[in-house]
Amino acid sequence: MIRSKFLCFLASFVIFGGAASILSADHHGEKKEFGPFTAVVFDEKIIQDVRVSGNDILIKLQPDHRNNKLTMKNSMHVGGPYRKWFNEEEVFVAQENSGRAANTWTDRMQSSANYIDYYSDGKLFLRLKRK
């Protein structure tokens, strides 16, 4: 009896979108491939594109967000624990916090981590996962 109640609960959870909300919480739209990375979070309101060239990762922000304060974190596992950058900080603040030209590649990044998280004004807008 308990098992059938659990199965009914599970079925209704899936039918009414509970599972969809969990899955979409970490995925904004379809997954995009960029060289050795997959974007598992890609908020098109903030970012236009990602380019990977060798070890360099560059981003192109939407024009309305080009002056946002960007911070980055990197980790071997999704959600941390976070690794320290070359400056011994866990959170890297982009040096180009203003004055980015519209529709240009900016904020070059390099990391050997499996996950790289990009934040705009404290909101996660891009998570790259190494394949």
Sine and cosine of phi, psi and omega as CSV:
sin_phi,cos_phi,sin_psi,cos_psi,sin_omega,cos_omega
0.00,0.00,-0.72,0.70,0.01,-1.00
-0.89,0.45,-0.63,0.78,-0.01,-1.00
-0.89,0.45,-0.67,0.74,-0.01,-1.00
-0.93,0.38,-0.57,0.82,0.07,-1.00
-0.90,0.43,-0.66,0.75,0.03,-1.00
-0.89,0.46,-0.69,0.73,0.01,-1.00
-0.90,0.44,-0.64,0.77,0.06,-1.00
-0.89,0.46,-0.69,0.73,0.03,-1.00
-0.88,0.48,-0.72,0.70,-0.01,-1.00
-0.89,0.46,-0.69,0.73,0.02,-1.00
-0.89,0.46,-0.70,0.72,-0.01,-1.00
-0.92,0.39,-0.57,0.82,0.05,-1.00
-0.86,0.51,-0.73,0.68,0.00,-1.00
-0.93,0.37,-0.71,0.71,-0.05,-1.00
-0.89,0.46,-0.66,0.76,-0.08,-1.00
-1.00,0.00,0.24,0.97,0.19,-0.98
1.00,-0.02,0.08,1.00,0.03,-1.00
-0.85,0.53,-0.71,0.70,0.00,-1.00
-0.92,0.40,-0.61,0.79,0.00,-1.00
-0.89,0.46,-0.62,0.78,0.00,-1.00
-0.93,0.36,-0.56,0.83,0.05,-1.00
-0.92,0.38,-0.71,0.70,-0.01,-1.00
-0.91,0.41,-0.65,0.76,-0.08,-1.00
-0.98,0.21,-0.24,0.97,0.00,-1.00
-0.88,0.47,-0.50,0.86,-0.03,-1.00
-0.96,-0.27,-0.05,1.00,-0.05,-1.00
-0.78,-0.63,0.88,-0.47,0.09,-1.00
-0.98,-0.20,1.00,-0.04,-0.02,-1.00
1.00,0.07,-0.21,-0.98,-0.06,-1.00
-0.96,0.27,0.41,-0.91,0.04,-1.00
-0.95,0.32,0.63,-0.77,0.01,-1.00
-0.87,-0.50,0.60,-0.80,-0.03,-1.00
-0.97,-0.23,0.72,-0.70,0.04,-1.00
-0.67,-0.74,1.00,-0.07,-0.02,-1.00
0.83,0.56,-0.83,-0.56,-0.03,-1.00
-0.99,0.14,0.15,0.99,-0.05,-1.00
-0.86,-0.51,0.46,-0.89,0.20,-0.98
-0.89,-0.46,0.73,-0.68,0.08,-1.00
-1.00,0.08,0.94,-0.33,0.02,-1.00
-1.00,-0.03,-0.26,0.97,0.22,-0.98
-0.75,-0.66,0.79,-0.61,-0.01,-1.00
-0.51,-0.86,0.99,-0.12,-0.05,-1.00
-1.00,0.01,0.98,-0.21,-0.07,-1.00
-0.92,0.40,-0.21,0.98,0.09,-1.00
-0.94,0.34,-0.44,0.90,-0.08,-1.00
-0.95,-0.31,-0.62,0.78,-0.11,-0.99
-0.88,-0.48,0.64,-0.77,0.06,-1.00
-1.00,0.00,-0.71,0.70,-0.16,-0.99
-0.30,-0.95,0.26,-0.97,0.08,-1.00
-0.77,-0.63,0.62,-0.78,0.06,-1.00
-0.77,-0.64,0.75,-0.66,0.06,-1.00
-0.90,-0.44,0.83,-0.56,0.01,-1.00
-0.74,-0.68,0.96,-0.28,-0.09,-1.00
0.90,0.43,-0.84,-0.54,0.04,-1.00
-1.00,-0.05,-0.04,1.00,-0.07,-1.00
-1.00,-0.03,0.73,-0.69,0.10,-0.99
-0.91,-0.42,0.82,-0.57,0.05,-1.00
-0.84,-0.55,0.48,-0.88,0.01,-1.00
-0.83,-0.56,0.42,-0.91,0.10,-0.99
-0.84,-0.55,0.92,-0.39,-0.03,-1.00
-0.99,0.11,0.40,-0.92,0.16,-0.99
-0.90,0.44,0.59,-0.81,-0.06,-1.00
-0.80,0.60,-0.60,0.80,-0.02,-1.00
-0.94,0.34,-0.21,0.98,-0.05,-1.00
-0.89,-0.45,0.16,0.99,-0.10,-1.00
-0.92,0.38,-0.32,0.95,0.01,-1.00
-0.97,-0.23,0.14,0.99,0.03,-1.00
-0.91,0.42,0.47,-0.88,0.12,-0.99
-0.98,0.21,0.85,-0.53,-0.01,-1.00
-0.96,-0.30,0.66,-0.75,0.13,-0.99
-0.75,-0.66,0.46,-0.89,-0.03,-1.00
-0.74,-0.68,0.52,-0.86,0.11,-0.99
-0.73,-0.68,0.47,-0.88,0.05,-1.00
-0.68,-0.74,0.56,-0.83,-0.11,-0.99
-0.46,-0.89,0.38,-0.93,0.11,-0.99
-0.99,0.11,-0.29,0.96,-0.02,-1.00
-0.77,-0.63,0.55,-0.84,-0.01,-1.00
-0.85,0.52,0.77,-0.64,0.04,-1.00
0.98,0.20,0.16,0.99,0.08,-1.00
0.96,-0.28,-0.01,-1.00,0.07,1.00
-0.91,0.41,0.55,-0.83,-0.09,-1.00
-1.00,0.09,0.57,-0.82,0.03,-1.00
-1.00,0.02,0.40,-0.92,0.07,-1.00
-0.99,0.11,0.59,-0.81,0.08,-1.00
-0.98,0.17,-0.05,-1.00,0.00,-1.00
-0.87,0.49,-0.39,0.92,-0.01,-1.00
-1.00,-0.03,0.18,0.98,0.03,-1.00
0.94,0.34,0.27,0.96,0.06,-1.00
-0.96,-0.29,0.55,-0.84,0.06,-1.00
-0.98,0.21,-0.49,0.87,0.03,-1.00
-0.94,-0.33,0.84,-0.54,0.02,-1.00
-0.99,-0.16,0.82,-0.57,0.03,-1.00
-1.00,-0.10,0.82,-0.58,-0.02,-1.00
-0.87,0.49,0.69,-0.73,0.01,-1.00
-0.95,0.30,-0.36,0.93,-0.04,-1.00
-0.98,-0.18,0.91,0.43,-0.07,-1.00
-0.98,0.19,-0.11,0.99,0.09,-1.00
-0.37,-0.93,0.28,-0.96,0.05,-1.00
0.99,0.14,0.24,0.97,0.08,-1.00
-0.95,0.32,0.70,-0.72,0.08,-1.00
-0.95,0.30,0.51,-0.86,0.02,-1.00
-0.91,0.41,0.59,-0.81,0.10,-0.99
0.85,0.53,0.64,0.77,0.05,-1.00
-0.82,-0.57,0.38,-0.92,0.05,-1.00
-0.99,0.15,0.79,-0.61,-0.06,-1.00
-0.65,-0.76,0.01,-1.00,0.18,-0.98
0.81,0.59,0.84,0.55,0.02,-1.00
-0.86,0.51,0.70,-0.71,-0.06,-1.00
-0.69,-0.72,0.53,-0.85,0.14,-0.99
-0.71,-0.71,0.70,-0.71,0.05,-1.00
-0.35,-0.94,0.59,-0.81,0.09,-1.00
-1.00,-0.10,0.10,0.99,-0.04,-1.00
-0.94,0.33,0.35,-0.94,0.07,-1.00
-0.98,0.22,-0.46,0.89,-0.02,-1.00
-0.76,-0.65,0.71,-0.71,0.10,-0.99
-0.79,-0.61,0.85,-0.52,-0.01,-1.00
-0.96,-0.29,0.75,-0.66,0.04,-1.00
-0.92,-0.38,0.74,-0.67,0.01,-1.00
-0.86,-0.51,0.62,-0.78,0.10,-1.00
-0.88,-0.47,0.90,-0.44,-0.05,-1.00
0.76,0.65,0.66,0.76,0.07,-1.00
1.00,0.05,-0.06,1.00,-0.03,-1.00
-0.96,-0.27,0.79,-0.61,0.05,-1.00
-0.90,0.44,0.84,-0.54,0.03,-1.00
-0.86,-0.52,-0.26,0.97,-0.01,-1.00
-0.50,-0.87,0.80,-0.60,0.15,-0.99
-0.80,-0.60,0.89,-0.46,0.05,-1.00
-0.99,-0.16,0.73,-0.69,0.04,-1.00
-0.89,-0.45,0.80,-0.59,0.03,-1.00
-0.94,0.35,0.71,-0.71,-0.01,-1.00
-0.95,0.32,0.00,0.00,0.00,0.00
